[in-house]
Amino acid sequence: MTQSPRATRRRFLDGLLASAASPVAAAGRPKAAPESDAARASARIAMRRIPSTGEAIPAIGLGSWITFNVGRDPLARERCAEVIRAFLEAGGSLIDSSPMYGSAQETIGHGLAKLGAAGRVFAADKVWTGSGARGPEQIETSRRHWSVARFDLLQVHNLLAWEAHLGTLFAMKAEGRLRYVGITTSEGRRHAEFERLMREQPLDFVQFSYNAADREAEQRLLPLARERGIAVIANRPFRQGDLIRAASRRPLPVWAAEIGCSNWAQLLLKFIVSHPAVHCVIPATGRVDHLRENMGAGVGAMPDPAMRRRIVEAVAGL
Ligand SMILES: NC(=O)c1ccc[n+]([C@@H]2O[C@H](COP(=O)([O-])OP(=O)(O)OC[C@H]3O[C@@H](n4cnc5c(N)ncnc54)[C@H](OP(=O)(O)O)[C@@H]3O)[C@@H](O)[C@H]2O)c1
């Protein structure tokens, strides 16, 4: 099979990343204070290279659907700001939102303003309107909600009106007003059309559902992303909470300790980010304790293929 230049470049960069794992993971970050778990996680969190540029991003990101849709309730907003603080302290960067998520964008904007952190996140949002003409206006409203200078990544949400929106996003990228362009889907919807766009459009990112219980993407989308040199964001890692709730009713398998997992969240997330085509997983949470558990999945040993099979079997038995 002929390799695309992106795929060749990706393999080269992956080699560099693997051969210098900890120096790259720690690049540009302050040295960890010995007493701080967050700082230790920050220094060691697994990084992945975006194939189209080689830029490294942390493998654990943060979703915002439902959990950050808290309206203007001041206490709830402060709680979400603390989640963002803990996320950044643990070395996180990519936050994902959408105009579809109620007040989530404003909650993120409030947190970033409070923490003075608008320049420290990898801001990933979406365009979600059936009208191509309304796309630019919606994107500008979203940007104001986030209070960022520009988005790092904009994705066409659920492929809605993709013909019109992709033109807008590629034009923004060409003008330097956007860094990366992507598309999203979830729960296995429209995979055939999604696959066609992955083949035909110069996408930087794709986002779809992938976890140890929902593995359809292993058949076509994940191998295709590798072949085409497209970065992958995995959404719904906990099936919107159902998977982690079911898992938490069972004892954690003793062998989870072999890859440094002390809870189910870490086992489920490590399964996802150990797939070689996945660049970032975006669990959503409104709780600092859960956030810290999730960020722990970016640290330490990752499951090998045999351990990945054990995780699938354990999840099938839930
Ligand atoms: N088409 C699309 O573009 C699309 C579709 C779906 C999702 N997404 C993106 O993907 C993100 C993630 O998906 P999701 O929000 O559907 O759900 P998810 O991340 O699979 O699950 C979120 C749920 O898990 C719980 N949780 C998180 N960490 C936990 C932990 N350590 N222990 C126990 N419970 C935990 C959260 O509750 P607590 O608040 O109590 O922690 C929340 O109820 C979304 O937020 C969104 O950004 C995109």
The ligand as a Tripos MOL2 file, in Angstrom:
@<TRIPOS>MOLECULE
LIG
   48    52     1     0     0
SMALL
NO_CHARGES

@<TRIPOS>ATOM
      1 N1        -20.7660   14.0800   18.3780 N.am      1 LIG1
      2 C1        -19.9080   14.6590   19.2090 C.2       1 LIG1
      3 O1        -19.1740   15.5380   18.8190 O.2       1 LIG1
      4 C2        -19.8420   14.2040   20.6350 C.ar      1 LIG1
      5 C3        -20.7770   13.2640   21.1270 C.ar      1 LIG1
      6 C4        -20.6690   12.8630   22.4480 C.ar      1 LIG1
      7 C5        -19.6650   13.3680   23.2570 C.ar      1 LIG1
      8 N2        -18.7890   14.3070   22.7620 N.ar      1 LIG1
      9 C6        -17.7110   14.8620   23.6200 C.3       1 LIG1
     10 O2        -17.1570   13.8140   24.4100 O.3       1 LIG1
     11 C7        -17.2340   14.1710   25.7950 C.3       1 LIG1
     12 C8        -17.3380   12.9290   26.6630 C.3       1 LIG1
     13 O3        -18.5260   12.2090   26.4170 O.3       1 LIG1
     14 P1        -19.7880   12.2520   27.4060 P.3       1 LIG1
     15 O4        -19.8780   13.5860   28.0250 O.co2     1 LIG1
     16 O5        -20.9450   11.7510   26.6230 O.co2     1 LIG1
     17 O6        -19.5620   11.1930   28.5150 O.3       1 LIG1
     18 P2        -18.3790   10.4080   29.2330 P.3       1 LIG1
     19 O7        -17.1410   11.2380   29.3210 O.co2     1 LIG1
     20 O8        -18.3370    9.0700   28.5960 O.co2     1 LIG1
     21 O9        -19.0180   10.2510   30.7050 O.3       1 LIG1
     22 C9        -19.2720   11.3760   31.5040 C.3       1 LIG1
     23 C10       -19.8940   10.8870   32.7830 C.3       1 LIG1
     24 O10       -18.9560   10.0850   33.4940 O.3       1 LIG1
     25 C11       -18.8530   10.5290   34.8490 C.3       1 LIG1
     26 N3        -17.4320   10.4230   35.2500 N.ar      1 LIG1
     27 C12       -16.3720   11.0630   34.7150 C.ar      1 LIG1
     28 N4        -15.2290   10.6940   35.3210 N.ar      1 LIG1
     29 C13       -15.5810    9.7800   36.2620 C.ar      1 LIG1
     30 C14       -14.8400    9.0270   37.2300 C.ar      1 LIG1
     31 N5        -13.5200    9.1380   37.3270 N.pl3     1 LIG1
     32 N6        -15.5420    8.1930   38.0560 N.ar      1 LIG1
     33 C15       -16.8890    8.0790   37.9600 C.ar      1 LIG1
     34 N7        -17.6440    8.7710   37.0680 N.ar      1 LIG1
     35 C16       -16.9860    9.6240   36.2210 C.ar      1 LIG1
     36 C17       -19.3140   11.9540   34.8610 C.3       1 LIG1
     37 O11       -19.9690   12.2550   36.0690 O.3       1 LIG1
     38 P3        -19.2960   13.2470   37.1580 P.3       1 LIG1
     39 O12       -19.5390   14.6400   36.6710 O.co2     1 LIG1
     40 O13       -20.0490   12.8950   38.4110 O.co2     1 LIG1
     41 O14       -17.8460   12.9020   37.2540 O.co2     1 LIG1
     42 C18       -20.3100   11.9930   33.7080 C.3       1 LIG1
     43 O15       -21.6150   11.6810   34.1650 O.3       1 LIG1
     44 C19       -18.4230   15.1150   25.8430 C.3       1 LIG1
     45 O16       -18.4650   15.8370   27.0450 O.3       1 LIG1
     46 C20       -18.1950   15.9270   24.6030 C.3       1 LIG1
     47 O17       -17.2040   16.9070   24.8390 O.3       1 LIG1
     48 C21       -18.8640   14.7060   21.4660 C.ar      1 LIG1
@<TRIPOS>BOND
     1     1     2 1
     2     2     3 2
     3     2     4 1
     4     4     5 ar
     5     4    48 ar
     6     5     6 ar
     7     6     7 ar
     8     7     8 ar
     9     8     9 1
    10     8    48 ar
    11     9    10 1
    12     9    46 1
    13    10    11 1
    14    11    12 1
    15    11    44 1
    16    12    13 1
    17    13    14 1
    18    14    15 2
    19    14    16 1
    20    14    17 1
    21    17    18 1
    22    18    19 2
    23    18    20 1
    24    18    21 1
    25    21    22 1
    26    22    23 1
    27    23    24 1
    28    23    42 1
    29    24    25 1
    30    25    26 1
    31    25    36 1
    32    26    27 ar
    33    26    35 ar
    34    27    28 ar
    35    28    29 ar
    36    29    30 ar
    37    29    35 ar
    38    30    31 1
    39    30    32 ar
    40    32    33 ar
    41    33    34 ar
    42    34    35 ar
    43    36    37 1
    44    36    42 1
    45    37    38 1
    46    38    39 2
    47    38    40 1
    48    38    41 1
    49    42    43 1
    50    44    45 1
    51    44    46 1
    52    46    47 1
@<TRIPOS>SUBSTRUCTURE
     1 LIG1         1 GROUP 0 **** ****
